Amino acid sequence: MMKMIYERGLDHQDAAESLGVSPSRVSQMHAVVVQKLKRRLKDW
């Protein structure tokens, strides 16, 4: 999902359609990944 958004340039709607989930679910997954990255970078 992150590759779809950042490498392929898809928006949440298009990523959601590709994954078979809702755009709100893509937003939720995106937020979780961003928070995990922030925590890991903070500890780095």
N, C-alpha and C positions, 0 to 999 in steps of 0.2 A: 504494500500500500504506500509506503513512503517513497519507494522508487517510482511508482506511478505518478505521485504528486511532484516530487522534486527532480527526477531525471526525465520523465516523459512529459511533464508539464500539465498533467491532467488536473482538473478541478475536482472538488469532493463529489460532485454529482457524477462525473464520468468515471471516477475511481469506484464509486458505489455501484454503478451499473456493471462494471467489469467484474466486481467481486460478488455481485448478487446480494448486496445489503443496502440499507438506506443511507442517504447522505449524512444523516445525524449519527449513524453508527460509525461512519468513516471519521467524522469529527471527533467522536469519543475516542476511537483508537488512536487518532493522530495526537490528541491531547495527552494520552497515556504515554505514548512513545516520547513525546517532547519532554514530559516531566521526568521520565527515566533518564533521558540523555542529560538533562540539566543536573540531576543528582550525580550521575557518573562524572560529568565534567567538573562539578564542584569538588568532588573528592580526588580528582586527578592531580 
